[in-house]
Amino acid sequence: MRYYIFIIFMTFIGSIASLFLKKASDLDGIVTIIKDKNIYIGCGLYIISAVINIYVLHYLPYSVVLPLTALTYVWTIILSYILLKEDIFLKKIIGVCFILAGVVMISV
């Protein structure tokens, strides 16, 4: 059970990492992006997420862990709505429901 909690945490961290990279991508010019702290925070969080992924893969089958990383998409939709004020349409909600149904089917 605890490994599934690690997967949830890992996917959440991955979504936050993407959020920081999105903030860095809003800047103009490659030099400005390279100097921005958001790119380093995002990359650091991706590394943390990867280390957690490696740890979990030691204990759970690859055929379970990799599909469960789709939870990252669920967190991304939620974070983009809350923090970036992006619109969520019915199509996205249906997609998230399919992802969650697949996660439940694989993890049970």
PyMOL commands that set and color helices and strands:
alter all, ss='L'
color gray80, all
select helices_A, chain A and resi 2-25+30-35+37-59+62-68+71-83+90-107
alter helices_A, ss='H'
color red, helices_A
deselect
rebuild
show_as cartoon
